[in-house]
Structure formats: structure tokens, C-alpha cells
């Protein structure tokens, strides 16, 4: 009575972490730095907008979002990526979604063909990866192809190492930039190459850009910037964005998908049958957030200050580097599970082993097994305390 493909999914990272630490008492007051859940104070405009629009709770929200929200999203895309005003059409190229998690999953249902002759469709994804990519591939009966994203490859998949057979069978390629967990940012040249591959081999490039407004020095290039330089051609390209990280509002469950109008049209049709829509008061709050860049800049400055603290504490030890984007540290500790247990037992700080965010290859090699991921989501003082405790445990 159950979908047998569920049994082929790897265990989700956080239950695995709970099992790993089961029975180990924390050495000090517990501090969770394993989950990428922003703890900065959300902008007051969220509450204000929801109160002002509370009379709309009794209305079913439109699946395509309000025109005002789509206008705000278009405005942000145009500002953030310096797009031509006539490139993005609010009614043809944008879908507001109730968080990008469900959208990243459902896009596979939309674009992976079923029961086609020939080889099974392939879904390519970086390894390590956001677990939803894996679920999207497996539960849509596609072959998941994890591509190592290691220090040797600049923490992004090496496009030159993908064989023609794999590219020809690919129907969906997930790429995260800035990357979770490593913080790597795809260069303009890299994005040009992967977009060219998508069009040559006719697969959909799903660019997960949810950390785009959290960066250290330079604003990451986005896939739509590349499309703009190609006369606005968005064929085969979708970008996914969220307010969870940009606006410290993961509980809002508000994001959007933008790009190729042909795919957007089919995606809208699919979502009308199965997707949750964003409630009207939340859409009103989301509209204000996408129209405001000041709070995102303040948020970014806080994350930059926490990277400064990390650089002060770790220096050049444990493979520390300043991530170009995002808010995770990806430390090289040799044995990820042993380090995670040691940090918890001695200092009471919870981190997550890198192997739980990755998958092993046929030879049993897991690209995350040397690393731990640390989420810099707390205030400055708590972050300093947590990182100091981690450093103490790793230095013993």
C-alpha cells in the first residue's frame, strides 16, 4: 500500500543526527548549530502587514499570487540582477510558492517524463546536496547522479567530468549557488557553461539561489543575469528564491520560482492540482519584504560579522575559509561523526556530520565524511560562544 521508492531514500540528516547523539549527555548547556534556521529578529513589517490584512484570512488565495506580490518579485529581480525592464513578465515568468522546498520537489514531477522509451531519465545534483533534490529524483523514478563538489572541484560539480551519455539522459540538473553547505558561488563563466549544456542537451537547470542575498564580499552572479546577457533568453532555466534566509523568516513559508515561461506555464498547471498556496496576509507581508532591501543589507552585515568571528577563532585551522555566500561553515575535521560526538559530549554544541548531507559513491567514498557543517544563525554573542566551544573541543 506504500510507494516502494520511499524505501530507497537515504535517511534524513536530522533523525540520523539524533540517533548518533542518543545516550550522549551534552557537556554544557545545549546549543544547536546544526540547523540552518535563521534566528535574527524578523522585520517588524511582517507582523504589521499581517495585522493590516487580517481581514483576508477568510479568502482562498490565488495560486499564482497577487499581482502586487508578483510586481514586487519582478522589481527585486530587476534590481538585484540588473535585468532589462522588459525581460521578466510578472504573469508569464513568476510563480510565488509556499517556500521553495515544495517547489524544488515538484519541479521534478513537472519536467521528468514518465514511461518514456530508452534509458531512465537522470537527475544531476551536487554532492553534498539539499536533501529535497534527492527526494525529487528518486520519487519521480529518475536515476539520481550525485556529482562530487569537493575542495578539489571548488565545491561545485566539475562540468568537464560529466560524460555525454549522462548529459543526454539528464532531464533536470539541480545547482545551489551560493552552495549549501560549502558557501561556494558559481562564477559567470560557470553559469554560462551550465546553461549552454542545458540547452544543448535539453534538460532543465533548477538554480537554487535561496542564499543569494547573503554573501561576504561580492554579490553572487545569478542565472538570470546570464540570460539577460543572452538577449533575455530564459530557455531551460528556472531560479528558486525564498524569504526564509534573506528576511530571517523561515516560518513565513514564502518564496518564488522564475524563468522560462514555457516551464512556468506547465508548472502552474501542475501546482493547481497539488500545491499549497500562500495565504493572503502572508502575501501582503511578502510584498513588503521583496520591495525592501534595507533589512536584507542589515541581515547580510550580521552574517558577515559572524564570519569575522569565525575567522578570529579558527584562523587557518580545520580548513577554515571565508564562505563566499550563505551562513554555514564547512570545517575539515577528519572524521565527521567522531568530531560531532566529541563536540556534543564535551561542549554541548550540536553540529551535523558532512556525510549526512552527502551520499557515498559505488566505492563507498563520501565527499562529506571529513567535514562538519556549522550554521551561523544565532546572535553575535551566542555565535562567539558556540564557535569558541567547538574550537575548544576540536583542539583537545
C-alpha positions as CSV (number, residue, x, y, z in Angstrom):
1,X,0.0,0.0,0.0
2,X,3.1,2.3,0.1
3,X,5.3,3.7,-2.6
4,X,8.3,1.3,-2.6
5,X,10.6,4.1,-3.7
6,X,10.4,5.6,-0.2
7,X,12.5,2.7,1.0
8,X,15.3,3.7,-1.4
9,X,15.7,7.2,0.0
10,X,18.6,7.7,2.4
11,X,17.7,8.5,6.0
12,X,17.1,12.2,6.5
13,X,20.0,14.0,8.2
14,X,18.4,15.2,11.4
15,X,17.0,11.9,12.6
16,X,20.4,10.4,11.8
17,X,22.0,13.0,14.0
18,X,19.5,12.3,16.8
19,X,20.5,8.6,16.6
20,X,24.2,9.4,16.6
21,X,23.9,11.5,19.8
22,X,21.4,9.3,21.5
23,X,22.6,8.5,25.0
24,X,25.4,11.1,25.0
25,X,24.8,13.8,27.6
26,X,25.8,17.3,26.5
27,X,28.9,18.5,28.3
28,X,27.4,22.0,28.8
29,X,24.1,23.8,28.2
30,X,23.0,22.7,24.8
31,X,23.4,25.0,21.8
32,X,22.0,24.0,18.4
33,X,24.2,25.0,15.4
34,X,23.2,22.1,13.2
35,X,20.1,23.6,11.6
36,X,20.1,26.5,9.1
37,X,17.2,28.2,10.8
38,X,17.8,32.0,10.9
39,X,17.4,33.4,14.4
40,X,17.8,37.1,13.6
41,X,14.8,39.3,14.6
42,X,12.4,39.3,11.6
43,X,11.5,42.7,10.2
44,X,8.6,44.3,12.0
45,X,6.8,44.9,8.7
46,X,5.8,41.2,8.6
47,X,3.6,41.5,11.7
48,X,2.3,44.9,10.7
49,X,1.3,43.7,7.2
50,X,-0.4,40.6,8.6
51,X,-2.4,42.6,11.1
52,X,-3.4,45.2,8.5
53,X,-4.5,42.4,6.2
54,X,-6.1,40.1,8.8
55,X,-9.5,40.6,7.1
56,X,-8.2,38.5,4.2
57,X,-7.8,35.2,6.2
58,X,-11.3,34.2,5.1
59,X,-10.3,34.3,1.4
60,X,-8.8,31.4,-0.7
61,X,-5.5,32.8,-2.0
62,X,-4.9,32.8,-5.8
63,X,-2.5,30.1,-6.8
64,X,-0.4,32.5,-8.9
65,X,-0.2,35.0,-6.1
66,X,-1.4,38.6,-6.1
67,X,-0.4,41.0,-8.9
68,X,1.2,43.1,-6.2
69,X,3.4,40.3,-5.0
70,X,4.5,39.3,-8.5
71,X,5.3,43.0,-9.2
72,X,7.4,43.1,-6.0
73,X,9.3,39.9,-7.0
74,X,9.9,41.3,-10.5
75,X,11.1,44.6,-9.0
76,X,13.6,42.7,-6.8
77,X,14.9,40.5,-9.6
78,X,15.4,43.6,-11.8
79,X,17.2,45.5,-9.0
80,X,19.3,42.6,-7.7
81,X,20.4,41.3,-11.1
82,X,20.2,44.5,-13.2
83,X,17.8,42.9,-15.6
84,X,16.2,44.8,-18.5
85,X,12.7,46.0,-17.5
86,X,11.0,44.1,-20.3
87,X,12.7,40.7,-19.6
88,X,10.6,39.4,-16.8
89,X,6.8,39.4,-17.2
90,X,5.0,39.2,-13.9
91,X,2.3,37.0,-15.3
92,X,4.4,34.7,-17.5
93,X,7.7,34.2,-15.7
94,X,7.0,34.2,-12.0
95,X,5.2,31.8,-9.6
96,X,5.0,32.6,-5.9
97,X,5.3,29.4,-3.8
98,X,4.8,28.4,-0.2
99,X,8.5,28.0,0.4
100,X,10.9,26.7,-2.2
101,X,11.2,23.3,-0.6
102,X,7.9,22.0,-2.2
103,X,8.7,23.8,-5.4
104,X,12.1,22.2,-5.8
105,X,10.5,18.8,-5.2
106,X,7.5,19.4,-7.6
107,X,9.6,20.7,-10.5
108,X,10.8,17.2,-10.9
109,X,7.2,15.9,-11.3
110,X,6.7,18.6,-13.9
111,X,9.7,18.0,-16.1
112,X,10.7,14.4,-15.7
113,X,9.0,12.3,-18.4
114,X,7.3,9.1,-17.3
115,X,7.3,5.8,-19.2
116,X,9.5,7.0,-22.0
117,X,11.5,4.5,-24.1
118,X,15.2,4.3,-23.7
119,X,17.4,4.9,-20.6
120,X,15.8,6.1,-17.4
121,X,15.8,9.9,-17.0
122,X,18.7,11.2,-14.9
123,X,18.7,14.0,-12.3
124,X,22.1,15.5,-11.7
125,X,22.9,17.2,-8.4
126,X,25.9,18.4,-6.4
127,X,27.2,16.1,-3.7
128,X,26.8,17.3,-0.8
129,X,23.3,18.5,-1.5
130,X,20.0,19.8,-0.1
131,X,18.1,16.5,0.6
132,X,15.0,17.6,-1.3
133,X,16.9,17.2,-4.6
134,X,17.4,13.5,-3.8
135,X,13.7,13.0,-3.0
136,X,12.6,14.8,-6.1
137,X,14.8,12.4,-8.2
138,X,14.0,9.1,-6.5
139,X,10.3,9.6,-6.0
140,X,9.8,10.5,-9.7
141,X,11.6,7.3,-10.7
142,X,14.6,9.0,-12.1
143,X,18.2,8.0,-11.7
144,X,20.0,10.3,-9.2
145,X,23.5,11.2,-10.3
146,X,25.4,12.9,-7.5
147,X,28.4,14.9,-8.7
148,X,31.3,15.4,-6.3
149,X,31.5,19.0,-5.0
150,X,34.8,18.9,-3.1
151,X,37.7,21.2,-2.4
152,X,39.4,19.8,-5.5
153,X,36.5,20.9,-7.7
154,X,36.0,24.3,-6.0
155,X,33.0,22.9,-4.1
156,X,30.9,22.8,-7.3
157,X,30.4,19.9,-9.7
158,X,33.2,19.6,-12.3
159,X,31.2,20.1,-15.6
160,X,34.1,18.6,-17.6
161,X,33.8,15.3,-15.8
162,X,30.2,14.7,-16.9
163,X,30.1,12.2,-19.8
164,X,27.9,12.8,-22.9
165,X,25.7,9.8,-22.1
166,X,24.8,11.2,-18.7
167,X,24.1,14.6,-20.1
168,X,22.0,13.2,-22.9
169,X,19.8,11.3,-20.4
170,X,19.6,14.3,-18.0
171,X,16.2,15.9,-17.6
172,X,16.9,18.0,-14.5
173,X,20.1,19.5,-13.0
174,X,19.9,21.0,-9.5
175,X,22.6,23.5,-8.7
176,X,22.8,25.6,-5.5
177,X,24.7,28.9,-5.6
178,X,25.7,30.1,-3.0
179,X,26.1,26.4,-2.2
180,X,24.7,24.7,0.9
181,X,26.8,23.7,2.8
182,X,30.1,24.9,1.4
183,X,29.2,28.5,0.5
184,X,30.8,28.3,-3.0
185,X,29.5,30.7,-5.6
186,X,29.2,29.8,-9.3
187,X,31.1,32.2,-11.5
188,X,29.7,33.9,-14.6
189,X,31.7,31.6,-16.8
190,X,30.5,28.5,-14.9
191,X,26.8,29.6,-15.2
192,X,27.3,30.3,-18.9
193,X,28.7,26.8,-19.4
194,X,25.9,25.0,-17.5
195,X,23.2,27.0,-19.2
196,X,24.7,26.1,-22.6
197,X,24.7,22.4,-21.6
198,X,21.1,22.6,-20.5
199,X,20.1,24.0,-23.9
200,X,22.3,21.6,-25.9
201,X,21.0,18.5,-24.1
202,X,17.5,19.8,-23.4
203,X,17.4,19.5,-19.6
204,X,16.0,22.0,-17.1
205,X,18.5,23.8,-14.9
206,X,17.0,24.4,-11.5
207,X,19.1,27.1,-9.8
208,X,18.6,27.1,-6.1
209,X,19.6,30.7,-5.3
210,X,18.0,31.0,-1.8
211,X,21.2,32.3,-0.3
212,X,21.7,35.0,-3.0
213,X,21.4,38.0,-0.7
214,X,23.7,36.5,2.0
215,X,27.3,37.0,0.8
216,X,30.7,38.0,2.1
217,X,32.2,40.4,-0.4
218,X,30.6,40.4,-3.8
219,X,27.0,39.8,-4.8
220,X,26.8,36.3,-6.4
221,X,26.0,36.2,-10.1
222,X,22.6,34.8,-10.8
223,X,21.4,32.6,-13.7
224,X,19.0,35.3,-14.9
225,X,21.9,37.7,-15.3
226,X,23.4,35.3,-17.8
227,X,20.1,35.0,-19.5
228,X,19.9,38.8,-19.7
229,X,23.2,39.0,-21.4
230,X,21.8,36.5,-24.0
231,X,19.1,38.8,-25.2
232,X,16.8,37.8,-22.3
233,X,16.7,34.1,-23.4
234,X,15.5,32.1,-20.4
235,X,15.0,28.8,-22.2
236,X,15.6,25.8,-19.9
237,X,16.4,28.0,-16.8
238,X,14.5,28.3,-13.6
239,X,15.6,30.1,-10.4
240,X,14.3,29.5,-6.9
241,X,14.3,32.2,-4.2
242,X,13.0,32.4,-0.7
243,X,12.4,34.9,2.1
244,X,13.5,32.3,4.7
245,X,17.2,33.3,4.6
246,X,17.0,36.8,3.0
247,X,14.5,38.1,5.6
248,X,15.1,35.7,8.5
249,X,11.5,34.5,8.1
250,X,11.6,30.7,7.7
251,X,8.2,30.4,9.3
252,X,6.6,32.6,6.7
253,X,7.0,29.8,4.0
254,X,7.2,32.3,1.1
255,X,9.3,32.2,-2.0
256,X,9.1,32.1,-5.8
257,X,10.2,30.4,-9.0
258,X,11.1,32.5,-12.0
259,X,12.4,31.8,-15.5
260,X,11.4,30.0,-18.7
261,X,7.8,30.9,-19.4
262,X,7.0,27.6,-21.1
263,X,8.1,25.7,-18.0
264,X,6.3,28.1,-15.7
265,X,3.0,27.6,-17.6
266,X,3.2,23.8,-17.1
267,X,4.4,24.2,-13.5
268,X,1.3,26.4,-12.8
269,X,-0.9,23.7,-14.2
270,X,0.6,21.0,-12.0
271,X,0.5,23.2,-8.9
272,X,-3.2,23.9,-9.4
273,X,-3.8,20.3,-8.6
274,X,-1.5,19.7,-5.6
275,X,0.3,22.7,-4.1
276,X,-0.4,24.8,-1.0
277,X,-0.8,28.5,-1.8
278,X,0.4,31.4,0.2
279,X,-2.3,32.9,2.5
280,X,-3.3,36.5,1.5
281,X,-1.9,38.2,4.7
282,X,1.4,36.4,4.2
283,X,1.4,37.5,0.5
284,X,1.0,41.1,1.7
285,X,3.9,40.8,4.1
286,X,6.0,39.1,1.4
287,X,5.2,42.0,-1.0
288,X,6.7,44.5,1.5
289,X,9.8,42.3,2.1
290,X,10.6,41.9,-1.6
291,X,10.2,45.7,-2.0
292,X,12.7,46.4,0.8
293,X,16.4,45.9,0.5
294,X,17.5,47.7,3.7
295,X,16.6,44.9,6.0
296,X,18.4,42.4,3.8
297,X,21.5,44.5,3.9
298,X,21.4,44.7,7.7
299,X,20.9,40.9,7.8
300,X,23.9,40.4,5.5
301,X,26.0,42.6,7.7
302,X,25.2,40.5,10.7
303,X,26.3,37.3,8.9
304,X,29.5,39.0,7.7
305,X,30.3,39.9,11.3
306,X,29.8,36.3,12.3
307,X,32.2,35.2,9.6
308,X,34.7,37.7,11.1
309,X,34.3,36.0,14.5
310,X,34.8,32.6,12.9
311,X,38.0,33.8,11.2
312,X,39.3,35.1,14.5
313,X,38.6,31.8,16.4
314,X,39.7,29.3,13.8
315,X,42.3,31.1,11.8
316,X,43.7,28.7,9.2
317,X,42.9,25.5,11.2
318,X,40.4,22.8,10.3
319,X,40.4,24.0,6.7
320,X,38.6,27.2,7.6
321,X,37.9,29.6,4.8
322,X,35.5,32.6,4.4
323,X,32.5,31.2,2.5
324,X,31.7,33.5,-0.4
325,X,28.0,33.1,0.3
326,X,25.5,31.6,2.7
327,X,25.8,31.3,6.5
328,X,27.5,27.9,7.0
329,X,31.0,26.8,8.0
330,X,32.3,23.6,6.4
331,X,35.2,22.5,8.6
332,X,37.6,19.7,7.8
333,X,37.8,17.6,11.0
334,X,39.0,14.3,9.6
335,X,36.2,12.1,11.0
336,X,32.8,14.0,10.9
337,X,30.9,11.6,13.2
338,X,33.6,11.4,15.8
339,X,34.0,15.1,15.9
340,X,30.3,15.7,16.2
341,X,30.1,13.3,19.2
342,X,33.1,14.9,20.8
343,X,31.8,18.5,20.4
344,X,28.4,17.4,21.9
345,X,29.8,15.4,24.8
346,X,32.5,17.9,25.8
347,X,30.9,21.3,24.9
348,X,27.2,20.7,24.3
349,X,27.2,22.2,20.8
350,X,25.2,20.3,18.2
351,X,26.6,20.3,14.6
352,X,25.9,18.0,11.8
353,X,28.3,15.5,10.1
354,X,29.0,16.2,6.5
355,X,28.3,12.6,5.4
356,X,24.7,13.1,6.5
357,X,24.4,15.8,3.8
358,X,26.1,13.6,1.1
359,X,25.8,10.2,-0.5
360,X,28.6,7.6,-0.9
361,X,29.7,6.6,-4.4
362,X,29.9,3.0,-5.6
363,X,33.3,2.6,-3.9
364,X,31.9,3.8,-0.6
365,X,33.6,7.2,-0.7
366,X,31.5,10.0,0.8
367,X,32.6,13.6,0.0
368,X,31.2,14.9,3.2
369,X,32.8,12.4,5.6
370,X,35.7,14.7,6.6
371,X,33.6,17.7,7.3
372,X,31.1,19.2,9.8
373,X,28.6,21.9,9.0
374,X,28.0,24.7,11.4
375,X,25.1,27.1,11.0
376,X,25.8,30.7,12.0
377,X,22.2,31.5,12.7
378,X,22.4,32.9,16.2
379,X,23.2,36.4,17.5
380,X,26.8,37.6,17.7
381,X,27.4,36.7,21.3
382,X,25.8,33.3,21.0
383,X,27.8,32.6,17.8
384,X,31.1,33.6,19.5
385,X,30.3,31.3,22.5
386,X,29.3,28.4,20.2
387,X,32.3,28.7,17.9
388,X,34.7,29.0,20.9
389,X,33.2,25.8,22.4
390,X,33.6,24.0,19.1
391,X,37.2,25.1,18.8
392,X,37.9,24.0,22.3
393,X,36.6,20.5,21.7
394,X,38.4,20.1,18.4
395,X,41.7,21.4,19.9
396,X,41.8,18.9,22.7
